[in-house]
């Protein structure tokens, strides 16, 4: 260890009666986020919501997250702010709704626009924390310096998925390549690949098969070898093959997959305190034991490709699942925007065997990931307690959900509950703040993650520098120190096109918010659009929990629908709305605003 770091540690640690006492009061924080994970993949969540440990589809397995719920507090009615990866992750990292950050889908954005504020990890550095990330991030922030757009790292130590891919530490990958086997490609492009157990890298790409005879038939061979089911849709009397892998088996054993390496890299980071360690051939500094730690693990599971290790897959293939049914009458009564998503992710034409494999492998992948979550959590708690440091774990179950033939489709992007409901568990050494086994049923949202972590780190959320935050401190929600929400809101533009929802205990109302995605144009379109042009959907949860019967045009529900419409428009467009034309190079900084109903988002709604 460096002599100066030793001296700094000696200044912090001191002996009392032969025992070490730690001067650090700020807790170490571990934020774990999974990708595309349904809430019903967790036994404990199912018990809280339905009284049964199984999903409505069947068997699930989650002993590690179940243990976290026993150790801490579960916010069971948490909803995400956008049903797509990038805007959802941005809402957590910024603590802002999409309509306040101006990040609505997968656009790259810069931090130079006048409304921008620092991300959560950058704010934690200001509080004295060291920050570390491993795995998937999905926050596409850049910066502009001297007129040039440059990458902008928001974590001090960033070991992202590209590092593990480039080092061959994965089972599946997709990365840009300029050459293959020493030969230049006609044009650089992203190539999908598998890393087999012996380290052999197998590229899978249709154009590569056309250009290089040696690769002819590779995709078919790999599909057969690893039992890959790719998404396909009916087209012109036949089928159109898509690239999304919904089922298959990993080319690597448990622990050696990309998610397995995220967990082991994090464990190595903690084990190698105050010294270097390697990820493949690349060196990184281990945790600095003299500072509080804010760490973020972005797991890829159960995002496609759905490739559980063989032992997990074999076990779950013994289970028989109840596949969600789909009726044509639901589709006929569905809003046009949601029809668009169903068509893009249509799956009801799959054979019964294909549907079973798709569901079996999804839940098997979740079960495998659950074990990795346990490994990371245990290592983090052990490190904190060995150093006599306070600690806190924030587990977010998916950046959004995932359909498994609900509404006849797979994928996400919709306002339906299966895509938007994502509980949070907070476990802390401070049991007063987050009591063991407590279940909070008040509405909570993804924008609550940033203020929760900042408050734990010592931030005064009443200070002007934090007045941009849209969320609540979950510790105060758990202690009933803040007024409860009557509703949750979200807006996303991916796949369906611009669409927002407002959800209460009994209803969810969604509608189209814009006629296009041209930022800064027609921002108040919804104010003047006809009800029909808003493409509305209204579902009554007590009588229709699966959200199948659209009541938006039911005469008996017109008064309710109108109240929802007015409230949602006032919030989404009238209360500090921001849009930015970020530009293809992410160099745009001009902010467009709409603020005709300030204060509309008061979290109160009386029907």
C-alpha positions in Angstrom: 0.0 0.0 0.0 1.2 3.5 -0.8 2.8 5.1 2.3 0.6 8.2 2.1 -2.6 6.1 2.0 -1.3 4.2 5.0 -0.9 7.5 6.9 -4.3 8.7 5.9 -5.8 5.5 7.2 -4.0 5.8 10.5 -5.5 9.3 10.8 -9.0 7.9 10.4 -8.7 4.6 12.3 -7.8 4.7 16.0 -7.7 2.2 18.8 -10.1 2.2 21.8 -9.5 -0.6 24.3 -7.8 -2.7 21.7 -10.7 -2.4 19.2 -10.8 -0.3 16.0 -13.5 2.4 15.7 -14.4 3.9 12.4 -14.8 7.7 12.0 -16.8 7.4 8.8 -20.5 7.9 9.3 -21.5 8.2 5.6 -22.7 4.7 4.6 -21.2 2.8 1.7 -23.9 2.5 -0.9 -24.4 -0.4 -3.4 -27.0 0.2 -6.1 -28.0 -2.9 -8.0 -30.0 -2.6 -11.2 -31.2 -5.4 -13.5 -32.4 -5.2 -17.1 -35.9 -6.0 -18.4 -36.8 -7.9 -15.2 -40.5 -8.5 -14.4 -41.6 -8.0 -10.9 -43.2 -11.4 -10.8 -39.8 -13.2 -11.1 -39.3 -12.5 -7.4 -41.0 -14.9 -5.0 -41.2 -12.3 -2.2 -42.8 -9.7 -4.4 -45.5 -12.2 -5.5 -46.2 -13.0 -1.8 -46.6 -9.3 -1.1 -48.9 -8.7 -4.0 -50.9 -11.9 -4.3 -50.1 -14.0 -1.3 -48.6 -16.7 -3.5 -44.9 -17.3 -4.2 -45.4 -18.3 -7.8 -46.0 -15.9 -10.7 -49.3 -16.1 -12.4 -47.4 -17.9 -15.1 -45.8 -20.4 -12.7 -42.6 -21.3 -10.9 -40.0 -18.7 -10.0 -36.9 -18.8 -7.8 -35.2 -15.9 -6.0 -33.7 -16.8 -2.6 -31.2 -14.0 -2.6 -33.6 -11.1 -3.3 -36.1 -12.8 -1.0 -33.4 -12.6 1.7 -32.8 -8.9 1.0 -36.5 -8.2 1.5 -36.3 -9.9 4.9 -33.3 -7.8 5.8 -34.7 -4.5 4.6 -37.7 -2.5 3.4 -39.5 -3.2 0.1 -41.3 -0.5 -1.8 -43.6 -2.8 -3.6 -45.6 -0.3 -5.7 -42.7 1.4 -7.5 -43.1 2.3 -11.1 -40.5 3.3 -13.7 -40.6 6.6 -15.6 -40.0 5.2 -19.1 -40.5 1.7 -20.4 -37.2 1.7 -22.3 -33.6 1.2 -21.1 -31.9 4.5 -21.7 -34.6 7.0 -20.6 -35.4 4.8 -17.6 -31.8 4.7 -16.4 -31.5 8.5 -17.1 -34.5 9.1 -14.8 -32.7 7.3 -11.9 -29.3 8.9 -12.5 -30.7 12.4 -12.8 -33.6 12.1 -10.4 -35.8 13.7 -13.0 -38.9 12.8 -15.0 -38.3 12.5 -18.8 -40.3 15.6 -19.4 -38.0 17.6 -17.1 -34.7 16.2 -18.3 -35.6 16.2 -22.0 -34.3 12.6 -22.4 -37.2 10.6 -23.8 -35.6 7.7 -25.5 -32.2 6.5 -26.7 -30.8 9.9 -27.7 -27.2 10.8 -26.8 -27.3 14.1 -24.9 -24.7 16.5 -23.5 -24.5 18.1 -20.1 -24.0 21.6 -21.4 -27.7 22.5 -21.9 -28.7 25.2 -19.3 -31.3 23.0 -17.6 -28.8 20.1 -17.0 -27.7 19.1 -13.5 -25.0 16.7 -12.4 -25.8 13.0 -12.3 -26.1 11.0 -9.1 -22.5 9.7 -9.0 -21.1 13.2 -9.7 -23.2 14.6 -6.8 -21.9 11.8 -4.6 -18.3 12.8 -5.4 -19.1 16.3 -4.1 -20.2 14.6 -0.8 -16.8 13.0 -0.5 -17.6 9.6 -2.1 -15.5 7.5 -4.4 -17.7 6.1 -7.2 -17.5 2.9 -9.2 -19.6 1.2 -11.9 -19.5 -2.2 -13.5 -21.7 -3.7 -16.2 -24.4 -1.9 -18.2 -24.9 1.8 -17.7 -27.1 3.1 -20.5 -26.9 6.8 -19.6 -25.7 8.3 -22.8 -24.4 11.6 -21.5 -21.6 13.5 -23.3 -20.0 16.9 -23.0 -19.1 19.7 -25.3 -15.7 21.3 -25.0 -14.4 24.0 -27.5 -17.2 23.1 -29.8 -16.4 19.4 -29.9 -18.5 16.6 -28.4 -16.5 14.4 -26.1 -17.3 11.3 -24.0 -18.2 12.1 -20.4 -17.6 9.5 -17.7 -19.9 10.0 -14.7 -18.2 7.3 -12.5 -14.6 7.6 -11.4 -14.0 3.9 -11.9 -16.0 2.6 -14.8 -15.7 -1.1 -15.8 -18.4 -1.2 -18.4 -19.7 -4.2 -20.5 -17.3 -3.3 -23.3 -14.3 -4.0 -21.1 -15.5 -7.6 -20.3 -16.4 -8.1 -24.0 -13.0 -6.9 -25.3 -11.2 -9.1 -22.7 -13.3 -12.1 -23.8 -14.9 -12.3 -20.4 -18.4 -13.1 -21.6 -20.6 -15.7 -23.2 -22.4 -13.4 -25.6 -21.4 -10.0 -27.0 -22.1 -7.4 -29.6 -19.5 -4.8 -30.5 -18.2 -2.7 -33.4 -15.6 -4.4 -35.5 -13.5 -3.0 -38.4 -11.9 -6.3 -39.2 -12.5 -10.0 -38.6 -9.7 -12.7 -38.7 -7.2 -10.0 -39.7 -9.2 -8.9 -42.7 -10.9 -5.5 -43.0 -14.7 -5.4 -43.4 -16.2 -3.4 -46.2 -17.6 -1.1 -43.6 -17.4 -1.1 -39.7 -20.5 -2.5 -38.1 -21.7 -4.1 -34.9 -21.2 -7.9 -34.9 -22.9 -10.3 -32.6 -20.7 -13.0 -31.2 -20.5 -16.0 -28.9 -17.5 -16.9 -26.8 -17.4 -20.7 -26.4 -16.1 -22.6 -23.4 -12.6 -23.0 -24.9 -12.4 -19.2 -25.6 -13.2 -19.5 -29.3 -15.0 -16.4 -30.6 -17.8 -17.1 -33.1 -19.2 -14.2 -35.0 -22.8 -14.3 -36.1 -23.8 -11.9 -38.8 -25.8 -12.4 -42.1 -23.7 -10.0 -44.1 -20.5 -11.7 -42.8 -21.8 -15.0 -44.1 -22.4 -13.4 -47.5 -19.0 -11.7 -47.7 -16.8 -14.5 -46.2 -17.4 -18.2 -47.3 -15.7 -19.5 -44.2 -18.7 -18.1 -42.2 -21.4 -19.5 -44.4 -24.0 -21.3 -42.3 -22.6 -20.1 -39.0 -25.8 -18.6 -37.7 -27.7 -21.7 -38.4 -25.0 -23.9 -36.8 -24.9 -21.8 -33.6 -28.7 -21.7 -33.4 -28.8 -25.4 -33.4 -25.9 -25.9 -31.0 -27.2 -23.5 -28.4 -30.9 -24.0 -29.2 -31.5 -20.3 -30.0 -35.0 -19.1 -30.5 -35.0 -15.7 -32.3 -38.0 -13.6 -32.4 -39.9 -13.9 -35.7 -43.1 -12.4 -37.0 -45.6 -13.4 -39.8 -44.9 -11.5 -43.1 -46.3 -12.0 -46.6 -47.5 -15.6 -45.9 -44.2 -16.5 -44.4 -42.0 -15.4 -41.5 -39.5 -12.6 -40.9 -36.6 -13.6 -38.7 -35.5 -10.9 -36.2 -32.3 -10.9 -34.3 -33.7 -10.8 -30.7 -32.8 -14.1 -28.9 -35.7 -15.1 -26.6 -34.5 -18.5 -25.6 -31.3 -20.6 -25.6 -28.5 -21.9 -23.5 -25.3 -20.0 -22.5 -22.1 -21.0 -24.2 -20.4 -20.7 -20.8 -21.0 -22.2 -17.4 -22.5 -20.3 -14.5 -20.1 -17.6 -13.2 -18.4 -17.2 -16.6 -21.1 -15.3 -18.4 -21.1 -11.5 -18.9 -23.2 -11.1 -15.7 -21.1 -13.6 -13.9 -18.0 -11.5 -14.6 -19.8 -8.3 -13.4 -20.3 -9.9 -10.0 -16.8 -11.4 -9.8 -15.2 -8.1 -10.9 -17.1 -6.2 -8.2 -16.0 -8.8 -5.6 -12.4 -8.4 -6.8 -12.7 -4.6 -6.6 -13.6 -4.9 -2.9 -11.0 -7.6 -2.1 -8.2 -5.6 -3.6 -8.6 -2.5 -1.4 -5.9 0.1 -1.8 -4.1 -1.8 -4.6 -4.4 -2.7 -8.3 -6.3 -5.6 -9.7 -6.9 -6.8 -13.2 -9.9 -7.4 -15.4 -8.5 -9.6 -18.1 -5.3 -7.7 -19.0 -6.5 -4.3 -18.0 -5.6 -2.8 -14.6 -7.8 -0.9 -12.2 -7.4 0.5 -8.7 -9.3 -1.4 -6.0 -11.6 0.3 -3.5 -10.0 3.1 -1.5 -10.8 2.0 2.1 -10.3 5.6 3.4 -13.4 6.9 1.6 -17.1 6.0 1.6 -18.1 4.1 -1.5 -20.9 4.5 -4.0 -21.0 1.5 -6.3 -23.4 0.7 -9.1 -23.8 -2.8 -10.7 -25.8 -2.8 -14.0 -26.6 -6.4 -14.7 -27.7 -7.4 -18.2 -29.9 -10.3 -17.2 -32.7 -11.1 -18.2 -32.4 -8.8 -21.2 -32.1 -10.6 -24.5 -30.3 -12.7 -25.5 -32.0 -14.9 -22.9 -29.2 -17.4 -22.3 -29.2 -19.0 -18.9 -26.4 -21.4 -18.0 -27.1 -25.1 -18.8 -27.7 -26.2 -15.2 -30.3 -23.5 -14.6 -31.9 -24.1 -17.9 -32.2 -27.9 -17.4 -33.9 -27.3 -14.0 -36.5 -24.9 -15.3 -37.3 -26.9 -18.4 -38.9 -29.4 -16.0 -41.5 -26.7 -15.2 -44.8 -26.2 -17.1 -45.9 -22.6 -17.4 -49.3 -21.1 -18.0 -48.8 -19.0 -21.1 -50.8 -15.7 -21.1 -53.7 -15.9 -23.7 -54.4 -13.3 -26.3 -57.8 -12.5 -27.7 -58.4 -10.7 -31.0 -61.1 -8.5 -29.3 -58.4 -7.0 -27.1 -56.3 -6.0 -30.1 -59.4 -4.5 -31.9 -60.0 -2.3 -28.9 -56.4 -1.4 -28.3 -55.0 2.2 -28.9 -53.1 2.5 -32.2 -49.8 3.2 -30.4 -50.0 0.1 -28.3 -51.0 -1.9 -31.4 -47.7 -0.7 -32.9 -45.8 -2.2 -30.0 -47.7 -5.5 -30.1 -47.1 -5.8 -33.9 -43.4 -5.1 -33.4 -43.1 -7.7 -30.6 -45.9 -10.1 -31.7 -45.5 -13.6 -30.2 -48.9 -15.2 -30.0 -48.1 -17.1 -33.3 -45.3 -19.0 -31.6 -45.8 -22.7 -31.1 -46.7 -24.0 -27.6 -43.1 -25.5 -27.3 -41.5 -22.1 -28.3 -43.7 -20.2 -25.8 -42.8 -22.7 -23.0 -39.0 -22.4 -23.8 -39.3 -18.6 -23.9 -40.9 -18.5 -20.4 -38.8 -21.2 -18.9 -35.5 -19.6 -20.0 -36.6 -16.2 -18.9 -37.3 -17.3 -15.4 -34.2 -19.5 -15.4 -32.1 -16.5 -16.3 -33.6 -14.5 -13.5 -32.9 -17.3 -11.0 -29.2 -17.3 -12.2 -29.0 -13.6 -11.8 -30.5 -13.8 -8.4 -27.5 -15.8 -7.2 -25.1 -13.2 -8.6 -27.0 -10.5 -6.7 -26.5 -12.5 -3.5 -22.7 -12.8 -4.3 -22.4 -9.0 -4.8 -24.5 -8.1 -1.8 -22.6 -10.4 0.6 -19.2 -9.2 -0.6 -20.3 -5.6 -0.1 -21.7 -6.2 3.4 -18.6 -8.1 4.4 -16.3 -5.4 3.2 -18.3 -2.7 5.0 -18.5 -4.5 8.3 -14.9 -5.6 8.2 -14.0 -1.9 7.9 -16.7 -1.0 10.5 -18.5 1.2 8.0 -22.2 1.8 7.7 -23.8 0.5 4.5 -26.9 0.6 2.3 -28.0 -1.6 -0.6 -30.6 -0.3 -3.1 -31.9 -3.1 -5.4 -34.1 -2.0 -8.3 -35.9 -4.9 -10.0 -35.4 -4.1 -13.7 -35.2 -0.7 -15.5 -38.7 -1.7 -16.7 -40.6 -5.0 -17.2 -41.0 -7.5 -20.0 -44.0 -9.2 -21.6 -44.1 -12.9 -22.0 -47.0 -13.1 -24.5 -49.2 -10.7 -22.3 -51.2 -8.7 -24.8 -49.9 -11.1 -27.5 -46.3 -9.8 -27.5 -42.9 -9.8 -26.0 -40.6 -6.9 -25.2 -41.4 -3.7 -23.3 -42.2 0.0 -24.3 -45.8 0.0 -23.2 -47.8 1.7 -20.4 -49.2 -1.7 -19.2 -48.3 -2.7 -15.7 -46.2 -5.7 -16.8 -43.8 -3.2 -18.4 -43.9 -0.5 -15.8 -44.1 -2.0 -12.3 -40.6 -2.4 -10.8 -40.3 -2.7 -7.0 -37.3 -1.4 -5.0 -35.7 -3.0 -1.9 -33.5 -0.9 0.4 -31.4 -2.8 3.0 -29.3 -0.8 5.4 -27.2 -1.2 8.5 -29.5 1.6 9.8 -32.5 -0.5 10.7 -34.4 2.5 12.0 -34.4 4.1 8.6 -35.2 0.8 6.7 -36.7 -1.7 9.1 -36.2 -5.4 8.4 -39.2 -7.1 6.6 -41.1 -3.9 6.2 -43.4 -3.5 3.1 -44.3 0.0 2.0 -47.4 0.0 -0.2 -47.5 3.7 -1.0 -46.7 4.6 -4.6 -43.0 5.2 -5.3 -41.1 6.0 -8.5 -37.7 5.6 -10.1 -37.0 9.3 -9.6 -36.8 8.5 -5.9 -33.5 6.6 -6.3 -31.3 9.7 -6.5 -32.7 11.7 -3.6 -32.7 8.5 -1.5 -29.0 7.9 -2.1 -28.0 11.5 -1.8 -29.9 11.9 1.5 -28.2 8.8 2.9 -24.8 10.3 1.8 -25.4 13.4 3.9 -27.0 15.8 1.3 -29.4 18.4 2.6 -32.2 18.0 0.0 -33.6 21.3 1.0 -30.5 23.1 -0.3 -31.0 25.0 -3.6 -28.5 22.8 -5.4 -30.9 19.9 -5.2 -34.1 21.8 -6.1 -34.2 20.1 -9.5 -34.9 16.6 -8.0 -38.4 15.3 -8.8 -38.4 12.4 -6.4 -38.7 11.7 -2.7 -36.3 10.3 -0.1 -37.5 6.7 0.4 -36.5 6.8 4.1 -39.1 9.5 4.6 -41.7 7.6 2.6 -41.0 4.5 4.8 -41.3 6.6 8.0 -44.5 8.3 6.7 -42.8 11.7 7.0 -44.0 12.9 3.5 -47.5 13.0 2.0 -48.3 9.9 0.0 -48.8 10.0 -3.8 -52.2 9.5 -5.3 -50.7 8.6 -8.7 -47.5 7.8 -10.6 -46.6 9.2 -14.0 -44.4 8.3 -16.9 -43.7 9.3 -20.5 -41.7 7.4 -23.1 -41.2 7.9 -26.9 -39.6 4.6 -27.9 -41.3 2.2 -30.4 -44.9 3.3 -29.6 -44.1 7.0 -30.2 -44.7 9.7 -27.6 -47.0 8.3 -25.0 -47.6 9.1 -21.3 -49.6 7.5 -18.5 -51.0 8.4 -15.1 -51.8 5.5 -12.7 -53.8 5.5 -9.5 -54.7 2.6 -7.3 -57.8 1.8 -9.4 -57.1 3.2 -12.8 -54.4 3.7 -15.4 -55.0 6.2 -18.2 -52.5 6.6 -21.1 -52.5 8.8 -24.2 -50.5 10.0 -27.1 -48.6 13.2 -26.2 -47.2 14.4 -29.5 -47.9 13.9 -33.2 -44.2 13.4 -33.8 -40.8 13.5 -32.1 -39.6 16.9 -33.4 -38.3 18.5 -30.2 -39.6 21.9 -29.5 -42.4 21.8 -32.1 -46.1 21.4 -31.3 -45.4 21.2 -27.6 -49.0 22.0 -26.7 -50.6 19.8 -29.3 -52.4 17.7 -26.7 -54.2 20.8 -25.5 -56.1 21.2 -28.7 -56.2 17.6 -30.1 -59.5 15.8 -30.1 -60.0 13.1 -27.6 -59.9 10.5 -30.4 -56.6 11.8 -31.7 -55.1 11.4 -28.2 -55.4 7.7 -28.8 -56.5 7.1 -25.2 -56.6 3.9 -23.1 -58.3 3.6 -19.7 -58.2 0.4 -17.6 -60.0 -0.3 -14.3 -57.6 -2.4 -12.2 -60.0 -4.0 -9.7 -62.2 -5.5 -12.4 -59.5 -5.8 -15.1 -56.1 -6.5 -13.5 -54.5 -7.7 -16.7 -55.5 -4.4 -18.5 -57.3 -6.0 -21.4 -60.6 -4.1 -21.6 -60.0 -0.5 -22.8 -62.7 1.8 -21.3 -61.5 5.0 -22.8 -64.6 5.3 -25.0 -67.0 3.8 -22.5 -69.8 6.3 -21.7 -69.9 5.2 -18.1 -66.2 6.2 -17.7 -66.1 9.5 -19.7 -66.0 11.7 -16.6 -63.2 9.7 -15.1 -61.3 9.6 -18.3 -61.6 13.4 -18.8 -60.2 14.1 -15.3 -57.2 11.9 -16.0 -56.7 13.5 -19.4 -56.7 17.1 -17.9 -54.4 16.1 -15.0 -51.9 14.3 -17.3 -51.8 17.1 -19.8 -51.3 19.8 -17.1 -48.4 17.8 -15.6 -46.7 16.5 -18.7 -46.9 19.7 -20.8 -47.8 22.4 -18.3 -45.5 21.9 -15.4 -41.9 22.7 -16.4 -41.7 20.6 -19.6 -38.3 20.6 -21.3 -37.4 19.5 -24.8 -34.0 19.7 -26.4 -33.0 19.0 -30.0 -29.8 17.2 -29.0 -28.7 16.7 -32.6 -27.2 13.7 -34.3 -23.8 14.5 -32.6 -25.4 15.2 -29.2 -24.2 18.8 -29.5 -27.5 20.6 -29.2 -28.1 22.8 -26.2 -31.2 24.9 -27.0 -33.9 24.2 -24.5 -37.6 24.5 -25.4 -40.0 24.9 -22.5 -43.7 24.6 -21.8 -45.0 25.8 -18.4 -48.6 26.9 -18.7 -49.8 25.1 -15.5 -46.9 25.2 -12.9 -47.5 23.3 -9.8 -49.9 20.8 -11.4 -47.8 17.9 -10.3 -48.9 18.0 -6.7 -49.2 14.2 -6.4 -52.9 14.6 -5.6 -55.8 13.5 -7.7 -59.4 13.2 -6.5 -61.9 11.4 -8.8 
